[in-house]
Amino acid sequence: MKLEQAQRNQVKLRLGLSGASGFGKSYSALLLAYGITNDWSKIAIIDTENNSASLYAHLGEFNVLSLEEPYSPERYIEAIKMCEKAKLEVIIIDSITHEWNGKGGCLQLHEQLGGRFQDWARISPRHQAFIDAILQSKCHVITTARRKIDYSLDSDSNGRTKVIKHGTKEITREGFEYELTTNFELINDKHLAVASKDRTGLFMNKPEFVISKGTGKILKEWCNDGKSEQELLQNIFSEINQCTTLEGLRHIYSKYPTYQIKIKDSVIQRKAEIENVTSQIIPNNQIVQPSKNTSNGIDSK
C-alpha cells in the first residue's frame, strides 16, 4: 500500500456517439477518428449497419470489418482483437446496439434461456467481457449507439393515465456511458452534438456544435497531456524493483492491464528475487508458497 500524488498519464480514448438514425453517427465517428490519427489507414470501423461505412469511402482509405448476425458479445470481441492485431490506432464500433438488442445479442440470448431474472447470471458475464474488451484495448475506441424515445405511463391529479415523454435513451445496457471518456449525443439531422458525459471537461455544458476532425485533434491533445508511455513504463519498472512482497507484485501487475505483456518479465524476475531472499531468512520447510490461483498470471512457468 502506497500513498502517491495524483497525476494523469497518457490514456487511450473511449468515446461514444449516440443518436437516432440519420443523425450522422458513422460520419461523425470517422471524422473524430481521423482527427485523432491524421491517417485514414490507421482507422478500422466494425460495421454492423448493413455496410453503411462504404457510403463514406470518399473520405479516405480506412479499413472496414463487416460484422453480420449473430451479434453475440464474443463475435464483437473477436472483431476487436482482429483490429488490434492489425496494429491500427482507432477502432470504431458502429454500432454497439446490436450486441445488446440485435439478433443473437444479449437480450435475445437471455430470452432463449427462458427470460428469467436468474438467467442474467449467464448473460451478464458475456456482456461484461465485451465491455472489458473495449476498456482494455490498446487502441483508441469510438462506439456508436442508436437512441430511442423513452416513455412512461403516469397518472395525473384526476387519476387518468397519460403517456409522459422523457427524452431519448441509448439502446444498450444502462450505464455504458459511465465507462467512456466522453459521450456525445447527436440531437438532430444537422449533426449537432452535445456532451452528455465528459471527463475531459472540454465539452460539458457547452453549446451544441458539429463534430469535425478538429474535435478529434482536441481530444488527442488532451490525451497526450500526460506522461509518455516510455516515462510511464520507467515509473512502473521502478515500482517493481522497489517492491518487497509477492502480494505487492500482484497488485502492480493487475494495476496496469495495458502494459502486462511489457512488464511481465520484470515482475517474474523480481518475484524470483523476493522468493530467494525469503528462502535465506526462513528455513525451507517453513516457506509458505503463494497460491497459484491468486498469481494473476505472473507465475514464472
N, C-alpha and C positions, 0 to 999 in steps of 0.2 A: 504494500500500500504506500502510495507516494502522492503528496500534495504538490501540484505543479501550476504554474501560471498559465491561464487560458491563452491559446493562440490559434489562429485559423491557418491551416496548411492548405496547399493546393488540393482541390477536390474535383471530382467528376460531376458534371451537372446532371440532375434528374429533373427534367422539365415536363410539364403536362399542358396539353391543349385540349379543350373540350368545347363543344358547340353542336348545334343542330346541323342536319345535312345541308350542304350547300353554303356553309358559312366560311369555308376556306381552311379547314384544319390541315389537310395534307399540304397545300401550297404554303401555308404559314410555317409548318414544321420544316419543310425543305429550305425555306429562306433562313430560318433560325439556324439550321444545321450548317448551311454554307457560311453564315456569319461566324460560326464557331471555328470552322476548319479552314475556310478560304480555299477549299479543294473539293470539288464535286466527287472525285474518285475515292475519297475517304469517307463517303456517306453511303449508308445502306438503309433501305426502307423495307421493313417487313410488311407486306401489303396483304391485308385481309379484305380489302374493299373492292373486289372484282376488278383488279388491275387498274385501279384509278390512278396509281402513281405514274402510269405511262402517259397520262394526259399532260404531264409536266416535263416530259423528256427534253423539251426545248430549252429548259433551264440549264442543263448541264449533264455530263456523263456520270450520274450517280448509279449506284447498284440497287437492284430490286430483287427481293426474295418473295415470291408469291406463296402465300400460305392459304391453303384451302381447308374445308372441313374434313375431319372433325377438329374443332378448335379447343383441344384439350390443353391444360397447362403444360404438359410435357412436350407437346409439339411446339409451343411458343418458346420453351426453354431451349429445345434443340435448335430452333432458328436463331436465337440469341447467341448460342455457343458457336454456330457456324459463322456468324458475322465477326465474332471475336477472333476466331482462328484465321480469318482473312486479314487481320490486323487493321481493321477500319477504326476510325476515330469517333464517328457518331452513328448510333443506331436509332432509327425512327420506327416505332411500333405503331402501325396505322391499321386497325386500332386495337386497343385492349378490351373493348366492349365485347367482342366475340368470345374471348376467354371466359367471360362471366355469363353472357346471355346469348351466346350463339349455339349452333348445332355442335354438340359434343363438348360444350362449355360446362362450367361448374354447375349452373342451375339445372341443366338437363341431366348431368351426371347424378346430381342429388335426387332428382325425380325418378331416375331409373333404379336407384337403390330403394325407393319406396316413399321418398319425400318426408320422412320423419325427422324430427329435430335431432335425434341421436345419430342420424346418418351423416350429419355435418362433420362428425369426428373423422370420417374417412375422406371427405372432400376438402375441408379446410387446410390440412397439411399440404395437399397438392397445389392449392391456390397460393399458399404462403411460399412454396418453393418457387413459383413463378415470380412473386414479388421479390424474393431474395435474389433471383437471377438478375433482375433489373437493378436492385440496390448494390449488388456486389460486382457488377460488370466493370471491367477496366475501361470501357468506352463511355463517352457521354451518351445518355439515353433520353430520347424525346418520345413521349407517349401521346396518342390522341384518344379521345373517348367521345362517344355520342352523348347528347343530353336529351332528356325528355321532360315534359311539363309535369310537375309534381302537384297532385291534388289531394284534398282530404274532404271527408264529409263531416260537417259540423252542424250543430243546432243553434238557431237564433233565439232571441228572447221570447218568441212565441212558440218555441218548441218545434218549429219547422226545420227540416233538414235541408241544408244547402251545400253546394259544392264550393270549396274555397281553393283558389289557386295560390300556390306557394313558390312561384318562380320555376326554375328548371333544376334538374338533378342529373348528375353523371350516371350513365348506365355502366356501372362496375360496382364492386363491393364497396360499401360505405367505408370511408376513412382513408381511401387510397391517396387522396391529395395531400394528406399529412406526411406522407413519405417523401414528397417532392421538394426540390429546392425552390421552384417557382411553378405555380399553376395558373395558366392564362385561360380565361373564358371568352370565347368569341361570341359577341352578343347580337350580331346581325349579319346580313348578307353583304355588307360593305366591308367585312373583315375587321371591324373594330373590336378591340380586345381590352379587357381589364384583368388585373391580377386578383384572383380570389384567395391566393396564399402566396407569400413571398418572403423567403428567408434572407434574400439579399438586401431588402429594403430599398431597392431601386425603382420598383413599380407600384408598390402598395399605396392605396388611397390617391392615386394619380388619375388624371382624366383618361378617357378612352383613347386608344391610339391604334395605328395599323402596324402589325408586326412586320419587320423587314430584316434584311441581313444585318443592319446596324444594331438591331436588338440582340442578335447573337454575338456580335462583337463586344457589346457592353457586358454581356454575361460572361464571356470568355475573359475579359479584363478583370472582372470581379473574381473569377475563378483563379486567376494567376496571381492574385494579390497576396497570396500566402507564400509559404516556403516552397522551393522547388522540390521535385521528387528526390534528387540527389541529397539535398540538405536534410530532408525528412528521413531518408534511409540512414544517413550518418547518425542522426539522433537515435534511431531505433537500434542500430548496431551498438551504440554507446550504452543504451539502456540494457541490452542483452548482456554486454560484458560486465556491467556493474551488478547484475542480478546474482543473488547468492542462494536462492532456493528454487526447487523444481516447480513449486506452485507459482512462483513469480514468473518463471519462464512460460508456463502455460498461459498465464494471464497476458503476457506480452504477445505471444503467438496468436491468441484469439482476438486481441485488441486491434490487430492490423490485418484483416482478411484480404485486403487488396494486395498486400506485399508478402503473403505467406510463402509463396514459391521462392522469392528472393532472399528471405531471412531464414528459411528452414535449416540450411546447412549450419549457419551460425548458431541457431538455437540448439541443434543436436550436438555441436561441438562444446557449447557452454554446458549443456546437460551432462556430458561425459566428464567435464572438468569438475562440476559440482559433486557428482557421484564419486569421483576419485578422491576428493577432499574428504567427503563423508566416510568413505571406507577406511581412511587413515586415522580418523578420530574415533569411530565406533567399530568394535570387533565385527568381523564378517557375519557371525551368527546372530547379530543383533540388528543388522540393517533391515529396515522395512522398505521393501520395494514398492514403488508407486504403481497404482492400478493402471493397467493398460486401457481401461475404459474411460479414464479421465485424462489421457495424454494429449487429446486434441490434435492427434496427428504428428506429434514431434518425436515419437519413438524412433530410435536410430535404425531399426531394421526396416 
